[in-house]
């Protein structure tokens, strides 16, 4: 015997329906005292504890024959569209939870457990969208006159979240959508006519490119518009004639997780500044700027508590999702041993792009098969509050008259909403190009802090400057790396109070982990024996928005190790 889950679609009314507390609000029979709030979705946990008779069905299904929020696109005005988006924002809010006067979504669940439906209707067609309640991610759609759902993902690779669905063959991240559509967001006009065309296409076409192009319109005009008032206002003000997203528009789409994280973290430290790089393409330089553009906040933590909570700051961890490229190994460099490697590796997250490796042709590096590439970045940790991509463009320089050879031309793409994502475990990935192969190992940490390590010379054998050589290395659960490594004949001058020049001194550390810093530094003396400056190890626990320092002494000097957490 099968029973049905009532999702938000089951509890939501049409566009003209009153909100809770308003006259005429309708509550489905039997759910009046379920603890649900405005159009509350019943998730798996609630079924387990509140409605045990549903356990008679091993497969939980959703009804599609119940009312959903509906927008009649081709008959709508800009005022109707704006009111529709604002109403959805109120309905998806976790009851009573806000930050800086903006609604906050319920805690995210992986895999997803709660959805709501929206129906977009034109004079000739209608499409039903299935959207996650906790992050507004569109998982799939179907024509309203059909039972066949189409879901983002690749068959036999990605999980099936909608029963009986057909995978589209591409995921819902912008990287995949734009590739499939052969069109970028900056080339995709948004407005009433474009949304009408998108609905008609999705209801009828089987062409992958047209589907992707239509979904680019739908996602930005519905999901992104709910997320950002700046986006909904921009579309509203150009609803009839249409508007093409500018750089700020798309930067906000990329940075929703980071802006939400920054505002939620500001709740923990209201006197501090917003924790975002400045300047940034989003045009956000203060808390006021962020509040002015965001419509609803993503809650990036998973909260398992059941006690009532009103303030968002009680629902977030002190860390944030961060990613690390642990190492990159070259297996084949144009069948040479060694080869001469140069090129770039670029990380692009919701905040900006930055180099992990940037070596020009004149400064190529000798690399043999099995060697690990000496990465030089990033200058800040890679944010995993949203999606990110790593682009590899590595080349082997030929010293004869032939052309240089492409070794690695590949991309690592992380869609933050992919239900099969793995957190807190190293993930190996093969990468390749026309004349080479390699592999990269990376990790996405679910709750981490950024550490900036500094080593300061306090006393270098009573010399100023001292001729320093030796090593500085760090060790944590995932990151083990050399920050400084000089042989005796490579010694450098370091004055008292000056910092040791470190490489890749910024790293992500899980909040429940410890960062160990190991120092072994010596003063080179050309006229006598070398003298030990500092040898030893110190440990630091992550403390967001705080700094700590510890001394490491030696026989003839000492240094101070400093760690700034963010």
Backbone torsions as a table, in degrees:
resi	resn	phi	psi	omega
1	UNK	NA	134.0	-176.2
2	UNK	-112.9	141.5	174.1
3	UNK	-118.9	165.5	-177.2
4	UNK	-114.7	141.2	168.8
5	UNK	-81.6	136.5	170.8
6	UNK	-91.1	113.1	176.9
7	UNK	-87.8	-173.3	177.0
8	UNK	-56.2	-32.5	178.0
9	UNK	-60.2	-35.7	-177.7
10	UNK	-70.7	-31.1	-175.5
11	UNK	-96.4	-18.1	-177.9
12	UNK	-80.7	157.3	-177.9
13	UNK	-110.9	-170.4	-180.0
14	UNK	-78.6	176.6	-174.4
15	UNK	-58.9	-25.4	-176.2
16	UNK	-92.1	1.1	-174.5
17	UNK	-70.1	145.8	179.0
18	UNK	-72.1	160.0	176.9
19	UNK	-87.2	165.9	179.5
20	UNK	-55.8	140.1	-178.6
21	UNK	88.4	-14.4	177.7
22	UNK	-89.0	153.2	179.5
23	UNK	-57.1	138.5	174.7
24	UNK	88.2	3.8	179.2
25	UNK	-64.3	134.0	-174.0
26	UNK	-107.5	130.3	175.0
27	UNK	-117.8	127.3	-179.6
28	UNK	-55.9	140.6	-176.9
29	UNK	-58.7	134.6	178.7
30	UNK	92.9	-10.4	-179.1
31	UNK	-112.8	10.8	-176.1
32	UNK	-60.1	-32.0	-175.3
33	UNK	-119.6	30.1	-177.7
34	UNK	-81.1	-4.8	-175.1
35	UNK	85.5	1.5	-179.0
36	UNK	-76.8	150.1	175.5
37	UNK	-107.1	-151.3	-177.3
38	UNK	-52.4	115.8	176.7
39	UNK	44.8	45.5	-174.0
40	UNK	-68.6	137.0	177.4
41	UNK	-87.3	136.2	173.4
42	UNK	-83.8	118.8	179.5
43	UNK	-102.6	179.0	-173.7
44	UNK	-60.9	-39.7	-179.0
45	UNK	-64.7	-39.5	179.2
46	UNK	-66.6	-36.5	177.2
47	UNK	-63.5	-38.6	-176.5
48	UNK	-64.2	-42.3	-172.5
49	UNK	-100.8	-26.2	-174.3
50	UNK	-103.7	-28.9	-176.9
51	UNK	-132.2	70.4	-172.7
52	UNK	-62.3	-23.4	-178.1
53	UNK	-67.6	-18.3	176.8
54	UNK	-66.9	-18.2	-178.2
55	UNK	-68.3	-8.9	176.2
56	UNK	-64.2	-19.8	176.9
57	UNK	-103.5	124.0	178.3
58	UNK	-75.6	-23.9	-179.9
59	UNK	-114.3	116.9	-177.8
60	UNK	-85.1	128.6	-177.7
61	UNK	-116.2	162.4	176.2
62	UNK	-116.4	141.8	177.3
63	UNK	-81.0	138.3	176.4
64	UNK	-110.5	1.0	-176.2
65	UNK	-100.2	21.9	-179.4
66	UNK	-111.6	159.1	-177.0
67	UNK	-61.2	145.7	175.1
68	UNK	-130.4	162.8	172.4
69	UNK	-58.4	133.1	-173.2
70	UNK	-131.4	138.9	174.7
71	UNK	-125.3	120.9	174.7
72	UNK	-86.3	96.0	-165.3
73	UNK	-62.5	-53.3	-171.7
74	UNK	-73.3	-12.5	176.9
75	UNK	-102.5	-2.7	-174.3
76	UNK	-81.3	154.5	170.7
77	UNK	-105.6	173.3	179.1
78	UNK	-64.6	-30.9	177.8
79	UNK	-68.3	-40.7	178.3
80	UNK	-63.1	-44.7	178.7
81	UNK	-60.9	-46.5	-178.8
82	UNK	-61.9	-45.1	179.5
83	UNK	-64.3	-36.7	178.0
84	UNK	-60.7	-48.1	-179.8
85	UNK	-64.2	-42.9	-179.4
86	UNK	-64.2	-36.8	179.4
87	UNK	-66.8	-40.1	178.2
88	UNK	-62.8	-40.0	178.4
89	UNK	-56.7	-44.2	-179.1
90	UNK	-67.0	-33.9	-174.6
91	UNK	-78.4	-25.0	-178.1
92	UNK	-91.1	-8.0	-178.2
93	UNK	-62.9	137.8	169.5
94	UNK	-65.8	126.3	-167.2
95	UNK	-49.2	116.2	173.8
96	UNK	77.8	-2.8	-176.5
97	UNK	-95.1	125.5	179.7
98	UNK	-144.2	165.2	175.8
99	UNK	-142.4	123.7	-179.7
100	UNK	55.4	34.1	178.1
101	UNK	77.7	10.6	179.1
102	UNK	-114.8	143.2	-179.8
103	UNK	-65.4	149.2	178.0
104	UNK	-117.7	137.1	180.0
105	UNK	-73.1	163.1	174.1
106	UNK	-63.1	162.9	178.4
107	UNK	-58.8	141.9	178.4
108	UNK	-71.8	145.6	176.3
109	UNK	-123.6	137.0	174.3
110	UNK	-130.2	117.0	2.1
111	UNK	-72.5	162.8	-177.1
112	UNK	-62.7	149.6	-179.7
113	UNK	-129.6	-6.1	-172.9
114	UNK	-145.6	133.0	-177.0
115	UNK	-135.2	166.8	165.9
116	UNK	-138.5	161.2	-177.1
117	UNK	-113.2	146.4	171.3
118	UNK	-128.8	135.4	175.5
119	UNK	-108.5	124.6	173.9
120	UNK	-104.7	125.3	-172.2
121	UNK	-124.4	137.0	170.2
122	UNK	-116.8	-177.0	-179.6
123	UNK	-65.8	-26.7	-175.0
124	UNK	-112.5	-22.3	-174.0
125	UNK	-140.5	166.4	173.4
126	UNK	-148.7	143.0	-179.6
127	UNK	-129.6	135.6	177.0
128	UNK	-102.2	127.6	178.9
129	UNK	-102.4	139.9	174.3
130	UNK	-112.2	115.7	-170.9
131	UNK	-122.1	138.1	178.7
132	UNK	-70.0	138.5	-178.0
133	UNK	-72.8	-27.3	-171.8
134	UNK	-94.5	-10.7	178.2
135	UNK	-148.1	4.4	175.4
136	UNK	63.2	26.1	178.3
137	UNK	-85.1	130.3	177.5
138	UNK	-77.7	116.5	179.0
139	UNK	-90.2	-32.0	-177.8
140	UNK	-174.0	-178.5	-178.5
141	UNK	-155.2	164.6	170.4
142	UNK	-152.1	155.4	170.9
143	UNK	-65.8	139.9	-175.0
144	UNK	-65.2	-23.2	178.9
145	UNK	-95.9	16.7	-178.7
146	UNK	-133.7	154.2	175.6
147	UNK	-94.3	-4.0	-174.6
148	UNK	-86.3	114.8	176.1
149	UNK	-89.1	147.4	172.5
150	UNK	-118.6	127.4	-172.1
151	UNK	-122.3	143.0	176.1
152	UNK	-61.9	143.4	176.6
153	UNK	128.7	177.3	-178.8
154	UNK	-115.0	132.2	-179.0
155	UNK	-58.4	139.5	178.1
156	UNK	67.1	8.1	176.6
157	UNK	-121.9	-52.5	-177.6
158	UNK	-96.1	150.7	179.1
159	UNK	-66.8	154.3	177.7
160	UNK	-99.4	114.0	-177.0
161	UNK	-95.2	-21.6	179.2
162	UNK	-113.3	119.9	-176.1
163	UNK	-56.9	130.2	176.0
164	UNK	76.3	9.5	-176.7
165	UNK	-76.7	162.0	171.8
166	UNK	-109.8	129.4	178.9
167	UNK	-70.8	142.7	-177.4
168	UNK	-77.4	-19.6	-178.1
169	UNK	93.6	2.1	175.0
170	UNK	-151.4	156.7	-177.7
171	UNK	-94.4	177.2	-173.1
172	UNK	-90.8	5.2	174.4
173	UNK	-72.4	151.7	-176.7
174	UNK	-62.9	-32.6	179.8
175	UNK	-59.6	-48.4	180.0
176	UNK	-71.0	-41.5	-179.6
177	UNK	-60.8	-46.2	-177.8
178	UNK	-67.4	-36.5	177.7
179	UNK	-64.4	-46.3	-179.2
180	UNK	-67.2	-38.4	-178.8
181	UNK	-75.9	-16.5	-172.7
182	UNK	53.9	38.0	-178.8
183	UNK	-156.4	136.0	179.4
184	UNK	-89.4	163.0	177.1
185	UNK	-59.8	-36.7	-179.6
186	UNK	-67.7	-7.5	177.5
187	UNK	-110.7	6.2	-174.2
188	UNK	-109.1	108.6	179.8
189	UNK	-72.0	145.3	-178.3
190	UNK	-126.8	129.7	179.5
191	UNK	174.7	-176.3	-176.9
192	UNK	-59.1	-48.0	-178.0
193	UNK	-65.4	-39.7	-179.7
194	UNK	-66.8	-37.3	178.2
195	UNK	-69.8	-37.8	176.4
196	UNK	-60.5	-47.6	178.8
197	UNK	-62.1	-41.0	-179.4
198	UNK	-62.6	-42.6	178.7
199	UNK	-62.7	-46.6	180.0
200	UNK	-61.9	-39.1	179.4
201	UNK	-68.0	-47.3	-178.2
202	UNK	-62.5	-31.7	-179.1
203	UNK	-74.0	-18.4	-171.0
204	UNK	-128.3	-30.9	-170.0
205	UNK	-85.6	150.8	172.5
206	UNK	-113.4	4.8	-178.3
207	UNK	-78.1	125.2	-176.2
208	UNK	-60.6	-43.7	-177.2
209	UNK	-64.5	-43.6	-179.5
210	UNK	-67.9	-36.0	175.8
211	UNK	-61.5	-46.9	-179.2
212	UNK	-62.7	-41.6	179.1
213	UNK	-64.0	-41.2	179.1
214	UNK	-67.4	-38.4	179.6
215	UNK	-68.3	-32.0	174.0
216	UNK	-59.3	-38.3	178.3
217	UNK	-70.3	-49.6	-175.8
218	UNK	-62.5	-46.6	-177.0
219	UNK	-61.9	-42.6	-177.7
220	UNK	-73.6	-36.5	-177.0
221	UNK	-81.1	-18.4	178.6
222	UNK	-110.5	-69.1	-173.3
223	UNK	-63.7	-50.5	-178.1
224	UNK	-69.1	-33.7	178.4
225	UNK	-65.6	-34.8	175.2
226	UNK	-66.9	-39.5	-176.3
227	UNK	-68.5	-36.0	-173.2
228	UNK	-130.0	127.0	173.2
229	UNK	-67.0	-32.4	178.6
230	UNK	-60.8	-40.1	-179.6
231	UNK	-72.3	-46.0	-179.9
232	UNK	-64.5	-37.7	178.5
233	UNK	-67.2	-40.6	179.3
234	UNK	-62.1	-44.3	179.1
235	UNK	-67.9	-42.9	179.4
236	UNK	-58.0	-44.7	-177.7
237	UNK	-69.2	-14.2	-179.9
238	UNK	-127.5	29.3	-170.2
239	UNK	-62.0	-41.2	-176.9
240	UNK	-76.6	-46.4	-175.0
241	UNK	-88.3	-20.1	-179.2
242	UNK	88.4	156.1	-178.9
243	UNK	-144.8	143.8	176.4
244	UNK	-99.5	129.7	-178.1
245	UNK	-56.9	135.3	174.5
246	UNK	-95.6	-174.5	-175.0
247	UNK	-61.9	-40.5	-179.5
248	UNK	-66.4	-40.3	179.1
249	UNK	-55.3	-53.4	-177.7
250	UNK	-72.5	-31.0	177.0
251	UNK	-63.7	-39.2	176.5
252	UNK	-64.0	-42.7	177.5
253	UNK	-57.9	-42.2	179.9
254	UNK	-69.7	-29.0	-169.9
255	UNK	-104.9	13.9	-176.6
256	UNK	-56.9	-45.5	179.3
257	UNK	-61.5	-39.6	-178.8
258	UNK	-71.3	-39.4	177.7
259	UNK	-66.0	-43.3	177.5
260	UNK	-60.4	-46.3	179.0
261	UNK	-58.9	-44.6	-178.1
262	UNK	-63.2	-40.7	179.7
263	UNK	-70.0	-41.0	178.9
264	UNK	-66.4	-37.3	177.7
265	UNK	-70.7	-29.9	177.2
266	UNK	-65.6	-27.9	174.8
267	UNK	-60.7	-28.7	179.0
268	UNK	-78.1	-24.8	-177.2
269	UNK	-139.5	71.1	-172.0
270	UNK	-61.0	-21.7	-178.7
271	UNK	-84.7	-13.5	-176.8
272	UNK	-85.3	173.8	177.1
273	UNK	-84.0	162.2	177.0
274	UNK	-67.0	136.4	-175.3
275	UNK	-90.2	74.0	174.7
276	UNK	-135.5	145.2	175.3
277	UNK	-60.2	140.1	178.6
278	UNK	-131.7	135.6	-3.1
279	UNK	-74.7	164.5	176.9
280	UNK	-141.5	161.1	-175.4
281	UNK	-68.0	-15.9	179.3
282	UNK	-78.2	-12.8	-178.1
283	UNK	71.7	26.8	-178.9
284	UNK	-106.9	112.2	179.8
285	UNK	-118.6	-1.6	-178.0
286	UNK	-155.6	169.1	175.0
287	UNK	-60.8	-40.4	179.3
288	UNK	-59.2	-42.4	178.1
289	UNK	-61.2	-42.9	-177.6
290	UNK	-65.9	-45.2	-179.3
291	UNK	-63.6	-31.6	-177.2
292	UNK	-69.9	-22.0	-174.4
293	UNK	-110.7	-18.2	-173.6
294	UNK	-92.3	143.1	-179.6
295	UNK	-101.2	-37.2	179.6
296	UNK	-152.6	145.3	-175.3
297	UNK	-98.8	136.7	171.4
298	UNK	-78.9	132.6	174.3
299	UNK	-97.9	113.2	-169.6
300	UNK	-87.1	-2.6	178.2
301	UNK	-103.2	164.8	174.8
302	UNK	-110.0	117.7	-175.5
303	UNK	-104.4	123.5	-177.9
304	UNK	-99.8	-1.6	-177.7
305	UNK	-74.2	160.3	-178.7
306	UNK	-118.4	-6.3	-177.9
307	UNK	-74.6	150.8	-178.2
308	UNK	-63.4	138.6	177.6
309	UNK	-140.7	136.1	-179.2
310	UNK	-107.7	-31.9	-175.3
311	UNK	-94.6	132.6	-178.8
312	UNK	-62.1	-29.6	-176.0
313	UNK	-64.9	-22.6	178.0
314	UNK	-78.1	-7.9	-172.6
315	UNK	-109.7	5.1	-175.2
316	UNK	-120.7	148.4	174.1
317	UNK	-77.8	170.6	-179.4
318	UNK	-80.2	-16.3	179.8
319	UNK	-96.7	-163.5	-179.4
320	UNK	-155.3	163.4	179.1
321	UNK	-72.6	126.7	-179.5
322	UNK	-137.2	153.3	-179.1
323	UNK	-121.2	150.8	177.2
324	UNK	-134.4	133.5	166.4
325	UNK	-86.4	112.3	-172.9
326	UNK	-78.6	-45.1	176.5
327	UNK	-165.4	159.6	175.4
328	UNK	-130.9	123.6	-177.5
329	UNK	-115.6	134.8	177.4
330	UNK	-94.8	123.2	179.2
331	UNK	-95.6	-34.2	-178.3
332	UNK	-145.2	123.4	178.3
333	UNK	-121.4	78.2	180.0
334	UNK	57.7	34.0	179.3
335	UNK	58.5	27.2	178.4
336	UNK	-106.1	155.2	178.3
337	UNK	-151.0	96.2	1.2
338	UNK	-89.2	169.4	170.2
339	UNK	-107.5	174.1	-178.0
340	UNK	-115.7	100.5	-169.3
341	UNK	-94.2	138.8	168.9
342	UNK	-151.7	173.3	179.4
343	UNK	134.4	-158.7	-176.3
344	UNK	-136.3	150.8	166.6
345	UNK	-129.7	123.1	-173.6
346	UNK	-121.9	133.5	175.2
347	UNK	-107.1	127.9	178.6
348	UNK	-124.3	114.9	177.5
349	UNK	-116.5	-163.3	-177.1
350	UNK	-71.1	-6.2	-176.8
351	UNK	-104.4	-42.0	-178.1
352	UNK	-178.0	-178.5	172.9
353	UNK	-106.6	146.9	178.3
354	UNK	-151.7	155.7	-178.6
355	UNK	-84.7	136.0	165.7
356	UNK	-97.2	-23.1	-179.5
357	UNK	-155.7	130.3	-178.3
358	UNK	-150.9	91.8	-176.7
359	UNK	-124.3	125.1	-179.4
360	UNK	-85.0	171.2	-173.5
361	UNK	-62.1	-34.4	-177.7
362	UNK	-71.0	-16.7	-177.7
363	UNK	-120.1	36.1	-178.5
364	UNK	-55.0	155.8	-177.5
365	UNK	-115.6	137.5	178.8
366	UNK	-74.6	122.0	-176.8
367	UNK	-135.1	130.8	176.1
368	UNK	-106.2	158.5	175.5
369	UNK	-55.1	132.9	-177.4
370	UNK	94.6	-11.8	178.4
371	UNK	-77.4	151.0	173.5
372	UNK	-97.7	137.7	-177.9
373	UNK	-72.5	136.3	179.3
374	UNK	-79.7	91.3	179.4
375	UNK	-68.1	152.3	-177.9
376	UNK	-118.1	-9.3	-178.2
377	UNK	-134.5	-174.4	12.6
378	UNK	-90.5	172.8	177.2
379	UNK	-83.5	-17.6	170.8
380	UNK	-141.8	162.1	-179.4
381	UNK	-68.2	154.6	178.8
382	UNK	-80.2	122.4	179.8
383	UNK	-76.0	133.0	174.5
384	UNK	-112.9	18.4	173.3
385	UNK	-67.8	-21.3	173.6
386	UNK	-133.6	-167.7	178.8
387	UNK	-75.3	157.2	175.1
388	UNK	-148.1	160.2	176.2
389	UNK	-133.9	147.6	173.4
390	UNK	-118.4	120.5	179.7
391	UNK	-103.9	125.9	-179.5
392	UNK	-107.2	122.9	176.5
393	UNK	-136.1	88.3	-174.8
394	UNK	-118.1	139.5	-171.4
395	UNK	-132.5	146.9	172.9
396	UNK	-100.1	124.2	179.4
397	UNK	-81.4	125.7	174.5
398	UNK	-93.7	132.1	-176.4
399	UNK	-88.5	-6.5	175.2
400	UNK	-95.2	-162.4	-174.7
401	UNK	-80.3	-8.4	-178.9
402	UNK	-72.8	163.7	-179.7
403	UNK	-73.2	153.2	173.0
404	UNK	-64.5	154.6	-172.9
405	UNK	-113.2	135.2	175.8
406	UNK	-68.7	122.8	179.3
407	UNK	-99.5	-53.1	178.7
408	UNK	-129.9	121.1	172.9
409	UNK	-134.1	90.0	-169.4
410	UNK	-151.9	174.6	-179.0
411	UNK	-144.8	138.6	170.2
412	UNK	-105.1	120.1	-176.3
413	UNK	-120.0	126.8	179.8
414	UNK	-115.2	112.7	174.9
415	UNK	-94.3	110.6	-172.6
416	UNK	-59.9	-21.4	-176.7
417	UNK	-95.6	0.8	-179.7
418	UNK	-66.4	123.4	-175.5
419	UNK	-67.9	-14.8	-179.7
420	UNK	-96.8	8.5	-179.7
421	UNK	-58.1	142.2	176.3
422	UNK	-109.8	126.6	178.3
423	UNK	-111.1	149.9	171.3
424	UNK	62.9	29.0	171.5
425	UNK	-141.3	138.4	176.2
426	UNK	-62.6	137.9	-177.6
427	UNK	-120.9	116.5	176.2
428	UNK	-84.5	145.0	178.2
429	UNK	-142.6	125.6	174.0
430	UNK	-73.5	142.7	176.3
431	UNK	-133.9	154.7	-173.8
432	UNK	-156.0	171.0	174.2
433	UNK	-148.1	-168.7	-175.8
434	UNK	-63.8	-33.8	-174.4
435	UNK	-130.5	28.5	179.6
436	UNK	-169.8	167.0	177.1
437	UNK	-143.3	161.2	175.8
438	UNK	-165.3	-171.6	175.8
439	UNK	-148.0	147.9	179.7
440	UNK	-122.8	143.1	177.7
441	UNK	-118.1	125.7	-178.2
442	UNK	-138.4	164.0	178.8
443	UNK	-142.1	141.5	173.6
444	UNK	-113.0	115.5	-177.1
445	UNK	-92.8	131.5	-174.8
446	UNK	-75.3	-27.8	-176.4
447	UNK	-150.1	95.1	-172.4
448	UNK	-138.3	170.3	174.7
449	UNK	-125.8	153.9	175.8
450	UNK	-89.4	130.0	177.2
451	UNK	-110.8	131.0	171.2
452	UNK	-111.3	114.9	-175.3
453	UNK	-98.1	135.3	173.7
454	UNK	-133.2	144.3	174.7
455	UNK	-124.4	119.8	-174.0
456	UNK	-111.1	133.1	177.3
457	UNK	-74.6	120.4	176.1
458	UNK	-97.6	-47.6	178.5
459	UNK	-147.5	116.5	179.8
460	UNK	-107.2	72.1	179.4
461	UNK	60.8	35.9	-180.0
462	UNK	58.0	23.3	176.9
463	UNK	-112.6	148.4	180.0
464	UNK	-146.5	97.2	7.6
465	UNK	-87.6	163.7	171.8
466	UNK	-95.2	152.6	177.2
467	UNK	-94.9	96.1	-164.8
468	UNK	-97.9	136.2	167.3
469	UNK	-142.5	169.0	-179.5
470	UNK	131.8	-150.7	-175.2
471	UNK	-138.5	149.3	166.0
472	UNK	-131.8	124.3	180.0
473	UNK	-137.1	158.4	179.6
474	UNK	-123.7	155.7	-178.7
475	UNK	-146.1	128.5	171.3
476	UNK	-142.7	-171.3	-176.7
477	UNK	-57.0	-40.4	-176.2
478	UNK	-110.9	-32.1	-172.4
479	UNK	-102.6	122.9	169.5
480	UNK	-131.2	115.8	-176.4
481	UNK	-154.1	153.5	173.6
482	UNK	-86.5	126.1	176.6
483	UNK	-97.1	-24.6	-179.9
484	UNK	-150.4	132.5	179.6
485	UNK	-153.2	109.5	179.3
486	UNK	-134.5	133.7	173.6
487	UNK	-79.2	169.5	-178.7
488	UNK	-54.5	-43.9	-177.7
489	UNK	-79.2	3.0	177.1
490	UNK	-112.3	13.8	-174.5
491	UNK	-55.3	151.0	180.0
492	UNK	-128.8	156.6	-179.3
493	UNK	-84.2	128.5	177.2
494	UNK	-131.4	119.9	179.7
495	UNK	-84.0	163.6	177.8
496	UNK	-62.1	135.6	-178.3
497	UNK	81.4	-1.1	-179.8
498	UNK	-94.8	156.5	-178.2
499	UNK	-89.8	142.0	171.1
500	UNK	-68.7	130.4	179.0
501	UNK	-70.2	113.2	-176.6
502	UNK	-107.6	149.2	176.3
503	UNK	-108.2	137.1	179.2
504	UNK	53.4	50.6	-176.0
505	UNK	-85.0	1.0	176.0
506	UNK	-105.6	130.6	-177.0
507	UNK	-152.8	158.5	176.4
508	UNK	-94.4	138.8	-180.0
509	UNK	-133.4	126.6	177.2
510	UNK	-57.3	145.6	-176.7
511	UNK	-63.2	-24.3	179.4
512	UNK	-98.1	16.7	-176.7
513	UNK	-111.1	-179.6	177.1
514	UNK	-129.5	138.2	175.0
515	UNK	-99.5	121.9	177.6
516	UNK	-105.6	133.4	177.8
517	UNK	-116.5	122.7	-177.8
518	UNK	-110.4	128.5	-176.6
519	UNK	-125.2	134.3	173.2
520	UNK	-145.0	93.9	-174.0
521	UNK	-121.1	142.5	-175.8
522	UNK	-133.5	148.0	174.9
523	UNK	-96.0	122.6	177.0
524	UNK	-76.1	128.3	178.7
525	UNK	-122.8	110.6	-175.5
526	UNK	-70.5	-17.4	-174.7
527	UNK	-107.6	-8.9	179.2
528	UNK	-150.9	-166.8	179.2
529	UNK	-68.1	148.8	174.0
530	UNK	-65.5	150.8	-176.3
531	UNK	-119.0	133.0	178.8
532	UNK	-70.3	128.4	177.8
533	UNK	-93.4	-50.2	-176.9
534	UNK	-157.0	133.5	175.1
535	UNK	-142.5	127.0	177.8
536	UNK	155.8	-175.5	-177.5
537	UNK	-134.9	148.1	173.6
538	UNK	-134.4	154.3	-176.7
539	UNK	-123.0	145.6	-179.1
540	UNK	-134.4	135.2	172.0
541	UNK	-94.4	139.4	179.2
542	UNK	-58.2	131.1	176.4
543	UNK	-139.2	95.0	-172.2
544	UNK	-59.1	135.7	178.8
545	UNK	66.4	24.0	176.2
546	UNK	-131.1	165.1	177.2
547	UNK	-128.2	155.2	178.4
548	UNK	-144.4	154.3	177.7
549	UNK	-143.9	145.5	179.1
550	UNK	-141.9	144.5	179.6
551	UNK	-86.8	151.0	169.1
552	UNK	-128.7	112.0	-178.2
553	UNK	-89.3	166.8	173.1
554	UNK	-140.9	-172.9	-177.9
555	UNK	-68.7	-31.2	-174.7
556	UNK	-134.9	33.7	179.1
557	UNK	167.3	-168.8	175.5
558	UNK	-166.9	158.8	176.1
559	UNK	-128.6	166.0	175.0
560	UNK	-119.1	128.6	177.4
561	UNK	-99.4	126.3	-179.5
562	UNK	-118.9	139.8	175.7
563	UNK	-130.8	122.9	175.0
564	UNK	-105.3	125.8	-176.9
565	UNK	-103.1	141.2	175.6
566	UNK	-146.5	NA	NA
